Structure formats: C-alpha cells, structure tokens
Amino acid sequence: MKRTSPKDARRVETADDIEDIVSDKREGWRASPAKARRRQRRYKKRLTQEVARWAEDGFEE
C-alpha cells in the first residue's frame, strides 16, 4: 500500500471519499495511536487543500 499523495485528490467526488482515500502505510509503526491520528489529519488536510485549489482553477489540470 502506498501513502496518500496530493494526486489522489482527483479521485475525490464527495467529502466522504476523503475518508476512503486517505491511507498511511506506516500507521501500525507509529509510536502511539495519537500520532497516527495526527498524521491522518495531515493527509486529509493536504487532499482538502488540493481539491480546493482545483475548484479555484475550474477543475483544470
């Protein structure tokens, strides 16, 4: 499994899709569950920012 990248934002159609797309291949290796949750939030934020940027640009690449 690969880590989530900003390019994965192309697969987002609804807000619920972000939950399904975000993955952390090292989630089990994190020092604590709190750090894993924090990392997941960062991945979700990156995807959300990328989708917002595309919306401003008119969904063009």
PQR file with spaces between the fields and no chain letter, atoms N, CA, C, O and H, PARSE charges and radii, in Angstrom:
ATOM       1  N    MET     1       0.850   -1.173    0.000 -0.4000 1.5000
ATOM       2  CA   MET     1       0.000    0.000    0.000 -0.0000 2.0000
ATOM       3  C    MET     1       0.897    1.238    0.000  0.5500 1.7000
ATOM       4  O    MET     1       1.857    1.320    0.766 -0.5500 1.4000
ATOM       5  N    LYS     2       0.578    2.183   -0.855 -0.4000 1.5000
ATOM       6  CA   LYS     2       1.355    3.417   -0.905 -0.0000 2.0000
ATOM       7  C    LYS     2       0.717    4.494   -0.038  0.5500 1.7000
ATOM       8  O    LYS     2      -0.454    4.405    0.333 -0.5500 1.4000
ATOM       9  H    LYS     2      -0.202    2.116   -1.478  0.4000 1.0000
ATOM      10  N    ARG     3       1.487    5.481    0.267 -0.4000 1.5000
ATOM      11  CA   ARG     3       0.992    6.601    1.050 -0.0000 2.0000
ATOM      12  C    ARG     3       0.086    7.481    0.209  0.5500 1.7000
ATOM      13  O    ARG     3       0.171    7.460   -1.019 -0.5500 1.4000
ATOM      14  H    ARG     3       2.438    5.554   -0.034  0.4000 1.0000
ATOM      15  N    THR     4      -0.759    8.236    0.834 -0.4000 1.5000
ATOM      16  CA   THR     4      -1.649    9.157    0.144 -0.0000 2.0000
ATOM      17  C    THR     4      -0.829   10.312   -0.432  0.5500 1.7000
ATOM      18  O    THR     4       0.069   10.834    0.229 -0.5500 1.4000
ATOM      19  H    THR     4      -0.828    8.254    1.831  0.4000 1.0000
ATOM      20  N    SER     5      -1.142   10.701   -1.654 -0.4000 1.5000
ATOM      21  CA   SER     5      -0.447   11.829   -2.262 -0.0000 2.0000
ATOM      22  C    SER     5      -1.473   12.857   -2.727  0.5500 1.7000
ATOM      23  O    SER     5      -2.654   12.534   -2.857 -0.5500 1.4000
ATOM      24  H    SER     5      -1.871   10.276   -2.190  0.4000 1.0000
ATOM      25  N    PRO     6      -1.037   14.089   -2.979 -0.5600 1.5000
ATOM      26  CA   PRO     6      -1.970   15.113   -3.471  0.2800 2.0000
ATOM      27  C    PRO     6      -2.633   14.720   -4.798  0.5500 1.7000
ATOM      28  O    PRO     6      -3.732   15.188   -5.097 -0.5500 1.4000
ATOM      29  N    LYS     7      -1.989   13.878   -5.584 -0.4000 1.5000
ATOM      30  CA   LYS     7      -2.580   13.434   -6.845 -0.0000 2.0000
ATOM      31  C    LYS     7      -3.848   12.613   -6.619  0.5500 1.7000
ATOM      32  O    LYS     7      -4.696   12.529   -7.506 -0.5500 1.4000
ATOM      33  H    LYS     7      -1.096   13.498   -5.340  0.4000 1.0000
ATOM      34  N    ASP     8      -3.982   12.012   -5.447 -0.4000 1.5000
ATOM      35  CA   ASP     8      -5.173   11.234   -5.128 -0.0000 2.0000
ATOM      36  C    ASP     8      -6.416   12.113   -5.010  0.5500 1.7000
ATOM      37  O    ASP     8      -7.533   11.597   -4.964 -0.5500 1.4000
ATOM      38  H    ASP     8      -3.293   12.080   -4.726  0.4000 1.0000
ATOM      39  N    ALA     9      -6.238   13.430   -4.960 -0.4000 1.5000
ATOM      40  CA   ALA     9      -7.375   14.344   -4.862 -0.0000 2.0000
ATOM      41  C    ALA     9      -8.262   14.238   -6.099  0.5500 1.7000
ATOM      42  O    ALA     9      -9.439   14.595   -6.047 -0.5500 1.4000
ATOM      43  H    ALA     9      -5.331   13.849   -4.997  0.4000 1.0000
ATOM      44  N    ARG    10      -7.722   13.760   -7.187 -0.4000 1.5000
ATOM      45  CA   ARG    10      -8.512   13.592   -8.414 -0.0000 2.0000
ATOM      46  C    ARG    10      -9.641   12.595   -8.224  0.5500 1.7000
ATOM      47  O    ARG    10     -10.655   12.661   -8.920 -0.5500 1.4000
ATOM      48  H    ARG    10      -6.766   13.470   -7.229  0.4000 1.0000
ATOM      49  N    ARG    11      -9.474   11.676   -7.289 -0.4000 1.5000
ATOM      50  CA   ARG    11     -10.490   10.643   -7.054 -0.0000 2.0000
ATOM      51  C    ARG    11     -11.607   11.111   -6.126  0.5500 1.7000
ATOM      52  O    ARG    11     -12.583   10.386   -5.937 -0.5500 1.4000
ATOM      53  H    ARG    11      -8.651   11.622   -6.723  0.4000 1.0000
ATOM      54  N    VAL    12     -11.490   12.299   -5.546 -0.4000 1.5000
ATOM      55  CA   VAL    12     -12.478   12.810   -4.598 -0.0000 2.0000
ATOM      56  C    VAL    12     -13.674   13.386   -5.354  0.5500 1.7000
ATOM      57  O    VAL    12     -13.533   14.303   -6.163 -0.5500 1.4000
ATOM      58  H    VAL    12     -10.697   12.889   -5.700  0.4000 1.0000
ATOM      59  N    GLU    13     -14.838   12.837   -5.077 -0.4000 1.5000
ATOM      60  CA   GLU    13     -16.077   13.364   -5.655 -0.0000 2.0000
ATOM      61  C    GLU    13     -16.981   13.949   -4.574  0.5500 1.7000
ATOM      62  O    GLU    13     -17.675   14.939   -4.805 -0.5500 1.4000
ATOM      63  H    GLU    13     -14.952   12.091   -4.420  0.4000 1.0000
ATOM      64  N    THR    14     -16.968   13.332   -3.393 -0.4000 1.5000
ATOM      65  CA   THR    14     -17.724   13.848   -2.252 -0.0000 2.0000
ATOM      66  C    THR    14     -16.793   13.888   -1.041  0.5500 1.7000
ATOM      67  O    THR    14     -15.711   13.302   -1.059 -0.5500 1.4000
ATOM      68  H    THR    14     -16.404   12.528   -3.205  0.4000 1.0000
ATOM      69  N    ALA    15     -17.221   14.577   -0.003 -0.4000 1.5000
ATOM      70  CA   ALA    15     -16.397   14.697    1.200 -0.0000 2.0000
ATOM      71  C    ALA    15     -16.121   13.337    1.834  0.5500 1.7000
ATOM      72  O    ALA    15     -15.060   13.133    2.424 -0.5500 1.4000
ATOM      73  H    ALA    15     -18.100   15.053    0.012  0.4000 1.0000
ATOM      74  N    ASP    16     -17.065   12.407    1.718 -0.4000 1.5000
ATOM      75  CA   ASP    16     -16.872   11.075    2.297 -0.0000 2.0000
ATOM      76  C    ASP    16     -15.761   10.301    1.604  0.5500 1.7000
ATOM      77  O    ASP    16     -15.182    9.390    2.197 -0.5500 1.4000
ATOM      78  H    ASP    16     -17.927   12.572    1.239  0.4000 1.0000
ATOM      79  N    ASP    17     -15.459   10.644    0.375 -0.4000 1.5000
ATOM      80  CA   ASP    17     -14.398    9.960   -0.361 -0.0000 2.0000
ATOM      81  C    ASP    17     -13.030   10.170    0.277  0.5500 1.7000
ATOM      82  O    ASP    17     -12.155    9.310    0.171 -0.5500 1.4000
ATOM      83  H    ASP    17     -15.930   11.384   -0.106  0.4000 1.0000
ATOM      84  N    ILE    18     -12.843   11.302    0.934 -0.4000 1.5000
ATOM      85  CA   ILE    18     -11.550   11.585    1.561 -0.0000 2.0000
ATOM      86  C    ILE    18     -11.231   10.537    2.612  0.5500 1.7000
ATOM      87  O    ILE    18     -10.087   10.096    2.720 -0.5500 1.4000
ATOM      88  H    ILE    18     -13.554   12.001    1.020  0.4000 1.0000
ATOM      89  N    GLU    19     -12.233   10.131    3.391 -0.4000 1.5000
ATOM      90  CA   GLU    19     -12.026    9.109    4.419 -0.0000 2.0000
ATOM      91  C    GLU    19     -11.540    7.798    3.802  0.5500 1.7000
ATOM      92  O    GLU    19     -10.688    7.119    4.377 -0.5500 1.4000
ATOM      93  H    GLU    19     -13.163   10.489    3.302  0.4000 1.0000
ATOM      94  N    ASP    20     -12.075    7.442    2.641 -0.4000 1.5000
ATOM      95  CA   ASP    20     -11.715    6.185    1.993 -0.0000 2.0000
ATOM      96  C    ASP    20     -10.353    6.252    1.316  0.5500 1.7000
ATOM      97  O    ASP    20      -9.634    5.254    1.265 -0.5500 1.4000
ATOM      98  H    ASP    20     -12.767    7.993    2.174  0.4000 1.0000
ATOM      99  N    ILE    21     -10.003    7.407    0.804 -0.4000 1.5000
ATOM     100  CA   ILE    21      -8.767    7.551    0.031 -0.0000 2.0000
ATOM     101  C    ILE    21      -7.536    7.658    0.920  0.5500 1.7000
ATOM     102  O    ILE    21      -6.485    7.108    0.591 -0.5500 1.4000
ATOM     103  H    ILE    21     -10.587    8.218    0.846  0.4000 1.0000
ATOM     104  N    VAL    22      -7.656    8.359    2.043 -0.4000 1.5000
ATOM     105  CA   VAL    22      -6.500    8.602    2.900 -0.0000 2.0000
ATOM     106  C    VAL    22      -6.017    7.295    3.516  0.5500 1.7000
ATOM     107  O    VAL    22      -6.783    6.558    4.137 -0.5500 1.4000
ATOM     108  H    VAL    22      -8.510    8.805    2.310  0.4000 1.0000
ATOM     109  N    SER    23      -4.721    7.027    3.328 -0.4000 1.5000
ATOM     110  CA   SER    23      -4.129    5.845    3.944 -0.0000 2.0000
ATOM     111  C    SER    23      -2.706    6.168    4.361  0.5500 1.7000
ATOM     112  O    SER    23      -2.006    6.931    3.694 -0.5500 1.4000
ATOM     113  H    SER    23      -4.099    7.626    2.824  0.4000 1.0000
ATOM     114  N    ASP    24      -2.293    5.589    5.451 -0.4000 1.5000
ATOM     115  CA   ASP    24      -0.947    5.780    5.976 -0.0000 2.0000
ATOM     116  C    ASP    24      -0.311    4.407    6.054  0.5500 1.7000
ATOM     117  O    ASP    24      -0.670    3.609    6.920 -0.5500 1.4000
ATOM     118  H    ASP    24      -2.861    4.969    5.993  0.4000 1.0000
ATOM     119  N    LYS    25       0.625    4.117    5.166 -0.4000 1.5000
ATOM     120  CA   LYS    25       1.192    2.775    5.132 -0.0000 2.0000
ATOM     121  C    LYS    25       1.980    2.444    6.395  0.5500 1.7000
ATOM     122  O    LYS    25       2.274    1.276    6.650 -0.5500 1.4000
ATOM     123  H    LYS    25       0.917    4.766    4.463  0.4000 1.0000
ATOM     124  N    ARG    26       2.324    3.446    7.179 -0.4000 1.5000
ATOM     125  CA   ARG    26       3.096    3.218    8.397 -0.0000 2.0000
ATOM     126  C    ARG    26       2.262    3.371    9.659  0.5500 1.7000
ATOM     127  O    ARG    26       2.810    3.520   10.752 -0.5500 1.4000
ATOM     128  H    ARG    26       2.085    4.395    6.972  0.4000 1.0000
ATOM     129  N    GLU    27       0.954    3.335    9.519 -0.4000 1.5000
ATOM     130  CA   GLU    27       0.077    3.584   10.662 -0.0000 2.0000
ATOM     131  C    GLU    27       0.395    2.663   11.839  0.5500 1.7000
ATOM     132  O    GLU    27       0.411    3.121   12.982 -0.5500 1.4000
ATOM     133  H    GLU    27       0.509    3.214    8.632  0.4000 1.0000
ATOM     134  N    GLY    28       0.645    1.400   11.592 -0.4000 1.5000
ATOM     135  CA   GLY    28       0.934    0.454   12.667 -0.0000 2.0000
ATOM     136  C    GLY    28       2.299    0.664   13.296  0.5500 1.7000
ATOM     137  O    GLY    28       2.552    0.153   14.388 -0.5500 1.4000
ATOM     138  H    GLY    28       0.632    1.028   10.664  0.4000 1.0000
ATOM     139  N    TRP    29       3.172    1.390   12.650 -0.4000 1.5000
ATOM     140  CA   TRP    29       4.530    1.606   13.148 -0.0000 2.0000
ATOM     141  C    TRP    29       4.659    2.861   13.985  0.5500 1.7000
ATOM     142  O    TRP    29       5.695    3.089   14.611 -0.5500 1.4000
ATOM     143  H    TRP    29       2.966    1.805   11.763  0.4000 1.0000
ATOM     144  N    ARG    30       3.634    3.666   14.003 -0.4000 1.5000
ATOM     145  CA   ARG    30       3.711    4.921   14.747 -0.0000 2.0000
ATOM     146  C    ARG    30       3.868    4.644   16.237  0.5500 1.7000
ATOM     147  O    ARG    30       3.431    3.606   16.735 -0.5500 1.4000
ATOM     148  H    ARG    30       2.793    3.481   13.495  0.4000 1.0000
ATOM     149  N    ALA    31       4.488    5.568   16.935 -0.4000 1.5000
ATOM     150  CA   ALA    31       4.783    5.391   18.357 -0.0000 2.0000
ATOM     151  C    ALA    31       3.522    5.290   19.196  0.5500 1.7000
ATOM     152  O    ALA    31       3.502    4.592   20.210 -0.5500 1.4000
ATOM     153  H    ALA    31       4.843    6.411   16.531  0.4000 1.0000
ATOM     154  N    SER    32       2.469    5.983   18.778 -0.4000 1.5000
ATOM     155  CA   SER    32       1.238    5.927   19.553 -0.0000 2.0000
ATOM     156  C    SER    32       0.052    6.161   18.616  0.5500 1.7000
ATOM     157  O    SER    32       0.215    6.729   17.536 -0.5500 1.4000
ATOM     158  H    SER    32       2.485    6.549   17.954  0.4000 1.0000
ATOM     159  N    PRO    33      -1.131    5.729   19.024 -0.5600 1.5000
ATOM     160  CA   PRO    33      -2.321    5.973   18.203  0.2800 2.0000
ATOM     161  C    PRO    33      -2.586    7.455   17.971  0.5500 1.7000
ATOM     162  O    PRO    33      -3.122    7.834   16.930 -0.5500 1.4000
ATOM     163  N    ALA    34      -2.215    8.291   18.932 -0.4000 1.5000
ATOM     164  CA   ALA    34      -2.422    9.735   18.785 -0.0000 2.0000
ATOM     165  C    ALA    34      -1.599   10.277   17.625  0.5500 1.7000
ATOM     166  O    ALA    34      -2.072   11.127   16.870 -0.5500 1.4000
ATOM     167  H    ALA    34      -1.780    7.983   19.778  0.4000 1.0000
ATOM     168  N    LYS    35      -0.374    9.793   17.481 -0.4000 1.5000
ATOM     169  CA   LYS    35       0.469   10.249   16.374 -0.0000 2.0000
ATOM     170  C    LYS    35      -0.076    9.766   15.036  0.5500 1.7000
ATOM     171  O    LYS    35       0.027   10.473   14.033 -0.5500 1.4000
ATOM     172  H    LYS    35       0.010    9.102   18.095  0.4000 1.0000
ATOM     173  N    ALA    36      -0.647    8.582   15.012 -0.4000 1.5000
ATOM     174  CA   ALA    36      -1.254    8.066   13.777 -0.0000 2.0000
ATOM     175  C    ALA    36      -2.462    8.927   13.387  0.5500 1.7000
ATOM     176  O    ALA    36      -2.629    9.263   12.215 -0.5500 1.4000
ATOM     177  H    ALA    36      -0.730    8.007   15.826  0.4000 1.0000
ATOM     178  N    ARG    37      -3.294    9.279   14.353 -0.4000 1.5000
ATOM     179  CA   ARG    37      -4.459   10.137   14.068 -0.0000 2.0000
ATOM     180  C    ARG    37      -4.016   11.500   13.567  0.5500 1.7000
ATOM     181  O    ARG    37      -4.617   12.052   12.645 -0.5500 1.4000
ATOM     182  H    ARG    37      -3.158    9.006   15.305  0.4000 1.0000
ATOM     183  N    ARG    38      -2.969   12.043   14.168 -0.4000 1.5000
ATOM     184  CA   ARG    38      -2.446   13.344   13.756 -0.0000 2.0000
ATOM     185  C    ARG    38      -1.955   13.293   12.306  0.5500 1.7000
ATOM     186  O    ARG    38      -2.198   14.212   11.524 -0.5500 1.4000
ATOM     187  H    ARG    38      -2.481   11.595   14.916  0.4000 1.0000
ATOM     188  N    ARG    39      -1.272   12.222   11.968 -0.4000 1.5000
ATOM     189  CA   ARG    39      -0.757   12.065   10.607 -0.0000 2.0000
ATOM     190  C    ARG    39      -1.913   11.946    9.614  0.5500 1.7000
ATOM     191  O    ARG    39      -1.861   12.519    8.525 -0.5500 1.4000
ATOM     192  H    ARG    39      -1.074   11.475   12.604  0.4000 1.0000
ATOM     193  N    GLN    40      -2.948   11.207    9.987 -0.4000 1.5000
ATOM     194  CA   GLN    40      -4.107   11.071    9.107 -0.0000 2.0000
ATOM     195  C    GLN    40      -4.758   12.429    8.866  0.5500 1.7000
ATOM     196  O    GLN    40      -5.191   12.719    7.751 -0.5500 1.4000
ATOM     197  H    GLN    40      -2.990   10.742   10.871  0.4000 1.0000
ATOM     198  N    ARG    41      -4.830   13.256    9.896 -0.4000 1.5000
ATOM     199  CA   ARG    41      -5.392   14.598    9.728 -0.0000 2.0000
ATOM     200  C    ARG    41      -4.578   15.404    8.726  0.5500 1.7000
ATOM     201  O    ARG    41      -5.134   16.146    7.917 -0.5500 1.4000
ATOM     202  H    ARG    41      -4.478   13.020   10.802  0.4000 1.0000
ATOM     203  N    ARG    42      -3.261   15.253    8.785 -0.4000 1.5000
ATOM     204  CA   ARG    42      -2.416   15.984    7.835 -0.0000 2.0000
ATOM     205  C    ARG    42      -2.673   15.532    6.408  0.5500 1.7000
ATOM     206  O    ARG    42      -2.743   16.358    5.498 -0.5500 1.4000
ATOM     207  H    ARG    42      -2.810   14.650    9.442  0.4000 1.0000
ATOM     208  N    TYR    43      -2.816   14.226    6.205 -0.4000 1.5000
ATOM     209  CA   TYR    43      -3.115   13.710    4.861 -0.0000 2.0000
ATOM     210  C    TYR    43      -4.456   14.243    4.376  0.5500 1.7000
ATOM     211  O    TYR    43      -4.577   14.644    3.218 -0.5500 1.4000
ATOM     212  H    TYR    43      -2.760   13.555    6.945  0.4000 1.0000
ATOM     213  N    LYS    44      -5.460   14.253    5.240 -0.4000 1.5000
ATOM     214  CA   LYS    44      -6.790   14.745    4.866 -0.0000 2.0000
ATOM     215  C    LYS    44      -6.732   16.232    4.534  0.5500 1.7000
ATOM     216  O    LYS    44      -7.378   16.687    3.590 -0.5500 1.4000
ATOM     217  H    LYS    44      -5.362   13.928    6.180  0.4000 1.0000
ATOM     218  N    LYS    45      -5.960   16.984    5.306 -0.4000 1.5000
ATOM     219  CA   LYS    45      -5.838   18.413    5.063 -0.0000 2.0000
ATOM     220  C    LYS    45      -5.187   18.663    3.705  0.5500 1.7000
ATOM     221  O    LYS    45      -5.622   19.541    2.959 -0.5500 1.4000
ATOM     222  H    LYS    45      -5.435   16.614    6.072  0.4000 1.0000
ATOM     223  N    ARG    46      -4.152   17.898    3.385 -0.4000 1.5000
ATOM     224  CA   ARG    46      -3.497   18.063    2.088 -0.0000 2.0000
ATOM     225  C    ARG    46      -4.459   17.795    0.941  0.5500 1.7000
ATOM     226  O    ARG    46      -4.495   18.550   -0.031 -0.5500 1.4000
ATOM     227  H    ARG    46      -3.799   17.185    3.991  0.4000 1.0000
ATOM     228  N    LEU    47      -5.231   16.731    1.048 -0.4000 1.5000
ATOM     229  CA   LEU    47      -6.198   16.419    0.000 -0.0000 2.0000
ATOM     230  C    LEU    47      -7.258   17.509   -0.120  0.5500 1.7000
ATOM     231  O    LEU    47      -7.632   17.902   -1.225 -0.5500 1.4000
ATOM     232  H    LEU    47      -5.202   16.118    1.837  0.4000 1.0000
ATOM     233  N    THR    48      -7.735   17.990    1.011 -0.4000 1.5000
ATOM     234  CA   THR    48      -8.755   19.033    1.001 -0.0000 2.0000
ATOM     235  C    THR    48      -8.212   20.303    0.351  0.5500 1.7000
ATOM     236  O    THR    48      -8.916   20.950   -0.424 -0.5500 1.4000
ATOM     237  H    THR    48      -7.431   17.671    1.909  0.4000 1.0000
ATOM     238  N    GLN    49      -6.978   20.663    0.656 -0.4000 1.5000
ATOM     239  CA   GLN    49      -6.373   21.843    0.052 -0.0000 2.0000
ATOM     240  C    GLN    49      -6.212   21.671   -1.457  0.5500 1.7000
ATOM     241  O    GLN    49      -6.423   22.619   -2.213 -0.5500 1.4000
ATOM     242  H    GLN    49      -6.406   20.138    1.286  0.4000 1.0000
ATOM     243  N    GLU    50      -5.848   20.493   -1.890 -0.4000 1.5000
ATOM     244  CA   GLU    50      -5.686   20.225   -3.314 -0.0000 2.0000
ATOM     245  C    GLU    50      -7.030   20.312   -4.040  0.5500 1.7000
ATOM     246  O    GLU    50      -7.107   20.878   -5.130 -0.5500 1.4000
ATOM     247  H    GLU    50      -5.677   19.723   -1.276  0.4000 1.0000
ATOM     248  N    VAL    51      -8.083   19.759   -3.448 -0.4000 1.5000
ATOM     249  CA   VAL    51      -9.416   19.839   -4.052 -0.0000 2.0000
ATOM     250  C    VAL    51      -9.870   21.295   -4.118  0.5500 1.7000
ATOM     251  O    VAL    51     -10.452   21.714   -5.119 -0.5500 1.4000
ATOM     252  H    VAL    51      -8.021   19.299   -2.563  0.4000 1.0000
ATOM     253  N    ALA    52      -9.613   22.065   -3.072 -0.4000 1.5000
ATOM     254  CA   ALA    52      -9.982   23.483   -3.064 -0.0000 2.0000
ATOM     255  C    ALA    52      -9.217   24.249   -4.134  0.5500 1.7000
ATOM     256  O    ALA    52      -9.772   25.126   -4.796 -0.5500 1.4000
ATOM     257  H    ALA    52      -9.141   21.724   -2.259  0.4000 1.0000
ATOM     258  N    ARG    53      -7.956   23.920   -4.300 -0.4000 1.5000
ATOM     259  CA   ARG    53      -7.151   24.587   -5.328 -0.0000 2.0000
ATOM     260  C    ARG    53      -7.702   24.295   -6.711  0.5500 1.7000
ATOM     261  O    ARG    53      -7.762   25.185   -7.559 -0.5500 1.4000
ATOM     262  H    ARG    53      -7.505   23.208   -3.763  0.4000 1.0000
ATOM     263  N    TRP    54      -8.104   23.054   -6.944 -0.4000 1.5000
ATOM     264  CA   TRP    54      -8.689   22.688   -8.237 -0.0000 2.0000
ATOM     265  C    TRP    54     -10.007   23.406   -8.466  0.5500 1.7000
ATOM     266  O    TRP    54     -10.318   23.802   -9.590 -0.5500 1.4000
ATOM     267  H    TRP    54      -8.055   22.330   -6.255  0.4000 1.0000
ATOM     268  N    ALA    55     -10.781   23.573   -7.402 -0.4000 1.5000
ATOM     269  CA   ALA    55     -12.062   24.273   -7.539 -0.0000 2.0000
ATOM     270  C    ALA    55     -11.849   25.733   -7.936  0.5500 1.7000
ATOM     271  O    ALA    55     -12.616   26.285   -8.725 -0.5500 1.4000
ATOM     272  H    ALA    55     -10.528   23.251   -6.490  0.4000 1.0000
ATOM     273  N    GLU    56     -10.809   26.352   -7.389 -0.4000 1.5000
ATOM     274  CA   GLU    56     -10.490   27.729   -7.747 -0.0000 2.0000
ATOM     275  C    GLU    56     -10.043   27.835   -9.203  0.5500 1.7000
ATOM     276  O    GLU    56     -10.327   28.823   -9.879 -0.5500 1.4000
ATOM     277  H    GLU    56     -10.186   25.903   -6.748  0.4000 1.0000
ATOM     278  N    ASP    57      -9.336   26.798   -9.681 -0.4000 1.5000
ATOM     279  CA   ASP    57      -8.816   26.798  -11.048 -0.0000 2.0000
ATOM     280  C    ASP    57      -9.839   26.319  -12.066  0.5500 1.7000
ATOM     281  O    ASP    57      -9.555   26.303  -13.264 -0.5500 1.4000
ATOM     282  H    ASP    57      -9.105   25.994   -9.132  0.4000 1.0000
ATOM     283  N    GLY    58     -11.003   25.937  -11.618 -0.4000 1.5000
ATOM     284  CA   GLY    58     -12.036   25.463  -12.534 -0.0000 2.0000
ATOM     285  C    GLY    58     -11.872   24.006  -12.918  0.5500 1.7000
ATOM     286  O    GLY    58     -12.268   23.619  -14.018 -0.5500 1.4000
ATOM     287  H    GLY    58     -11.233   25.950  -10.645  0.4000 1.0000
ATOM     288  N    PHE    59     -11.307   23.194  -12.057 -0.4000 1.5000
ATOM     289  CA   PHE    59     -11.120   21.759  -12.257 -0.0000 2.0000
ATOM     290  C    PHE    59     -10.264   21.441  -13.476  0.5500 1.7000
ATOM     291  O    PHE    59     -10.429   20.380  -14.079 -0.5500 1.4000
ATOM     292  H    PHE    59     -10.985   23.509  -11.164  0.4000 1.0000
ATOM     293  N    GLU    60      -9.374   22.316  -13.845 -0.4000 1.5000
ATOM     294  CA   GLU    60      -8.453   22.044  -14.946 -0.0000 2.0000
ATOM     295  C    GLU    60      -7.125   21.610  -14.389  0.5500 1.7000
ATOM     296  O    GLU    60      -6.778   21.952  -13.259 -0.5500 1.4000
ATOM     297  H    GLU    60      -9.240   23.178  -13.355  0.4000 1.0000
ATOM     298  N    GLU    61      -6.384   20.865  -15.165 -0.4000 1.5000
ATOM     299  CA   GLU    61      -5.062   20.427  -14.718 -0.0000 2.0000
ATOM     300  C    GLU    61      -3.989   21.340  -15.217  0.5500 1.7000
ATOM     301  O    GLU    61      -2.811   21.120  -14.935 -0.5500 1.4000
ATOM     302  H    GLU    61      -6.666   20.587  -16.083  0.4000 1.0000
